[in-house]
Amino acid sequence: MPERSAELPAPLPALACRDLVVGYGTRVVLDRISVEIPAGCWTAIVGPNGSGKSTLLRSLAGLHGASAGTVHLQGRRLGDWRRRERAQRLAWLAQTPGATDLTAREVVALGRFAHGGWLAHRDVDDDAAIDRAMRATGSTPWAGRRVSTLSGGERQRVHLARVLAVEAAVLLLDEPTAHLDPPHQEDVVRLLRAQAQGCGVAVLSAIHDLSLALTADRLIVLAEDGLVGQGTVHEALRGDWLSQAFRRRIDVVDHGGAWLWRPAVDGAPGG
């Protein structure tokens, strides 16, 4: 009788936290939160204001210390990575990147410092990565312009290109569609899906727009009192996680294969 083949172990998540407790002063924002971010997926964090979406992102990036719990990057404690190694594997986009008098291309080039350091000479691989990132975000036309002269949407796309230029295995993005008009929001959504599904990158983003968030592969749904659930969009909708998080009825409709949030503008709140 042939031996049964051994089951392959489940792949390690690209990024994970366990029993994470994070706060500001005496106020606890995240209380024993455990999440896993798989490679090759775009995961969106959704929830009401004050539920800790940005705090979770910053904690996973190592930018905000936790009072308890652990964060693992590619199976290894985040704090055990050397700073440059971590920066090569995990790239971060803040919600409101600061203005600067650097040119757009100079800003995007900052994403390559994790690979060569501040004093290293850029090589052809760096220039190729910068070019790819600027083309992907549509920011090539402003390469020579100072970022301080760009509109909010143009500036956002330049900083997104900076993050892509790292070519990291994990992307953490806080409101990557902020300041963008609807067509460019769609461009960012396609870009995030391409990074995840085409390049095998683990993408985690906080997004306020529910209809945009519902185009992700997976959701992490936070409420003011903790984690409601994590899983596929279908699991979130089947479990009505969004209504639980926002404490009112959240109606989502299928529009030609796309999930859209339908505001209840003609009824009483929560009705």
C-alpha positions in Angstrom: 0.0 0.0 0.0 1.6 3.3 -1.0 2.4 5.7 1.7 0.3 8.8 2.0 2.1 11.9 0.9 2.9 14.3 3.7 0.8 17.5 3.7 2.8 20.5 2.9 3.1 23.0 5.7 1.1 26.2 5.3 3.2 29.1 4.0 4.3 31.6 6.5 2.5 34.9 6.3 4.6 37.8 4.9 3.7 39.9 8.0 1.8 39.0 11.1 1.2 40.2 14.7 0.0 38.3 17.7 -1.8 39.7 20.8 -0.6 43.3 19.9 -1.5 46.0 22.4 -0.8 49.5 21.3 -1.9 52.8 22.8 -1.2 56.5 23.3 -0.5 57.4 26.9 -3.2 55.7 29.0 -5.6 55.2 26.0 -5.4 51.7 24.5 -6.2 51.7 20.8 -5.4 48.1 19.8 -6.1 45.5 22.5 -4.6 42.0 21.8 -5.0 42.2 18.0 -3.7 39.3 16.0 -3.7 39.4 12.2 -1.9 37.7 9.3 -1.0 39.3 6.0 -0.4 36.7 3.2 2.0 37.2 0.3 0.4 37.7 -3.1 -2.7 39.3 -1.7 -4.0 42.9 -1.3 -5.5 43.3 2.2 -7.5 46.4 3.0 -8.1 47.6 6.6 -11.5 49.2 7.1 -13.4 50.5 10.1 -14.7 53.7 11.7 -12.6 56.6 12.6 -10.7 55.9 15.9 -10.7 52.1 15.4 -6.9 52.0 15.0 -6.4 51.5 11.2 -3.4 53.8 11.0 -2.1 52.7 14.4 -2.1 49.1 13.2 -0.2 50.0 10.1 2.4 52.0 12.0 2.8 49.3 14.5 3.3 46.6 11.8 5.9 48.9 10.2 7.8 49.3 13.5 7.1 53.0 13.7 4.9 52.8 16.8 6.0 50.7 19.8 3.6 48.1 21.3 3.2 47.6 25.0 2.6 43.9 24.4 2.5 41.4 21.6 4.8 40.5 18.7 5.2 41.4 15.0 6.9 39.0 12.6 8.2 39.9 9.1 8.6 36.8 6.9 8.6 34.6 10.0 11.2 36.6 11.9 10.6 39.0 14.7 10.5 42.5 13.3 13.1 43.8 15.8 15.5 41.1 14.9 16.0 42.4 11.4 18.8 44.8 10.8 17.5 48.2 9.8 18.6 48.0 6.2 17.4 44.5 5.7 14.0 45.4 7.1 13.8 48.5 4.9 14.5 46.3 1.8 11.7 44.0 2.7 9.0 46.4 4.0 8.1 49.8 2.5 5.8 52.4 4.1 3.6 55.1 2.7 2.3 57.7 5.3 -1.2 59.1 5.0 0.1 62.7 4.4 3.7 62.6 3.0 5.4 65.9 3.7 6.1 68.5 1.1 9.7 68.9 -0.2 11.7 71.0 -2.7 13.3 67.8 -4.1 12.3 66.9 -7.6 9.8 64.1 -8.2 12.5 61.8 -9.5 14.8 62.6 -6.5 11.9 61.7 -4.1 11.3 58.4 -5.9 15.1 57.7 -5.7 14.8 57.8 -1.9 13.2 54.4 -2.2 16.5 52.9 -3.3 18.5 54.1 -0.3 17.5 50.9 1.5 19.6 49.0 -1.1 22.7 51.1 -1.3 22.8 53.5 1.6 23.0 57.3 1.7 26.5 57.6 0.2 26.2 54.8 -2.4 26.3 55.6 -6.1 23.1 54.8 -8.0 23.6 52.0 -10.5 21.6 50.9 -13.5 19.4 48.6 -11.4 18.4 51.6 -9.2 17.6 53.7 -12.2 15.5 50.9 -13.8 13.6 50.5 -10.6 12.9 54.3 -10.4 11.7 54.3 -14.0 9.4 51.3 -13.5 7.9 52.9 -10.4 7.3 56.3 -12.0 5.7 54.7 -15.1 3.5 52.5 -13.0 2.1 55.6 -11.1 2.0 57.9 -14.1 4.4 60.3 -12.5 7.1 60.3 -15.2 5.9 63.6 -16.7 6.8 65.5 -13.5 10.2 63.9 -13.0 12.1 67.2 -13.1 9.5 69.2 -11.2 9.8 70.1 -7.5 7.3 68.1 -5.5 6.3 71.3 -3.6 4.9 72.6 -6.9 2.7 69.6 -7.5 -1.0 69.2 -6.6 -2.0 66.9 -3.8 -2.9 64.1 -6.1 0.3 64.4 -8.1 2.3 64.5 -4.9 0.6 61.3 -3.7 1.5 59.5 -6.9 5.1 60.5 -6.6 5.3 59.2 -3.0 3.6 56.0 -4.1 6.3 55.6 -6.7 8.9 56.1 -4.0 7.4 53.1 -2.1 7.2 51.0 -5.3 10.9 51.8 -6.1 11.9 49.9 -3.0 10.6 46.7 -4.7 9.9 45.3 -1.2 8.1 42.1 -0.4 5.6 44.0 1.9 3.9 47.3 1.2 2.1 49.2 4.0 0.1 52.1 2.7 -2.0 54.5 4.7 -4.7 55.9 2.5 -2.9 55.5 -0.8 -5.9 56.9 -2.8 -6.1 60.1 -0.7 -6.2 63.4 -2.8 -6.8 61.4 -6.0 -9.8 61.8 -8.4 -11.9 58.7 -9.2 -10.0 57.7 -12.4 -6.6 57.9 -10.6 -8.1 56.0 -7.6 -9.0 53.2 -10.1 -5.4 53.3 -11.4 -4.0 52.8 -7.9 -6.4 49.9 -7.3 -5.2 48.2 -10.4 -1.6 48.9 -9.4 -2.1 47.4 -5.9 -3.7 44.3 -7.4 -0.9 44.0 -9.9 1.7 44.2 -7.2 -0.1 41.6 -5.2 -1.2 39.1 -7.8 1.4 39.7 -10.5 4.5 40.3 -8.3 3.6 38.2 -5.2 3.9 41.2 -2.9 1.9 41.4 0.3 0.0 44.7 0.2 -1.7 46.1 3.2 -3.6 49.4 3.0 -6.0 51.4 5.1 -8.8 52.8 2.9 -11.8 54.9 4.0 -13.7 54.4 0.7 -15.6 51.2 1.3 -16.3 50.6 -2.4 -12.6 50.8 -3.1 -11.7 48.6 -0.1 -14.2 46.0 -1.4 -12.1 45.5 -4.5 -9.2 44.1 -2.4 -8.6 40.3 -2.0 -9.0 40.3 1.8 -10.3 42.6 4.5 -9.3 43.3 8.1 -12.3 44.9 9.8 -11.8 46.9 12.9 -14.3 48.4 15.3 -13.8 50.8 18.1 -13.7 47.9 20.6 -11.4 45.6 18.6 -11.1 43.2 15.6 -14.4 42.2 14.1 -12.8 39.8 11.6 -10.2 39.1 8.9 -10.7 37.1 5.7 -11.8 37.3 2.2 -14.3 40.0 1.0 -16.9 37.3 0.6 -16.4 36.1 4.2 -16.7 39.7 5.4 -19.9 40.3 3.5 -21.4 36.9 4.5 -20.7 37.6 8.2 -21.9 41.3 7.9 -18.7 42.4 9.5 -19.0 46.0 8.2 -22.4 46.6 9.9 -20.9 45.3 13.2 -17.9 47.6 12.9 -19.8 50.7 12.0 -22.7 49.9 14.3 -25.3 50.6 11.6 -26.6 48.8 8.6 -24.0 48.8 5.8 -25.7 47.8 2.5 -23.4 46.3 -0.1 -24.7 45.5 -3.6 -23.3 43.5 -6.5 -23.0 45.7 -9.5 -21.8 43.7 -12.5 -19.4 41.6 -10.4 -18.1 44.6 -8.3 -19.2 45.1 -4.7 -20.4 48.7 -4.0 -21.4 50.3 -0.8 -24.9 51.8 -1.1 -25.5 54.8 1.3 -28.9 54.7 3.0 -29.7 58.3 2.2 -33.5 57.9 2.0 -34.0 56.3 5.4 -33.3 56.8 9.1 -29.7 56.2 10.2 -29.1 52.6 10.9 -32.5 51.6 9.3 
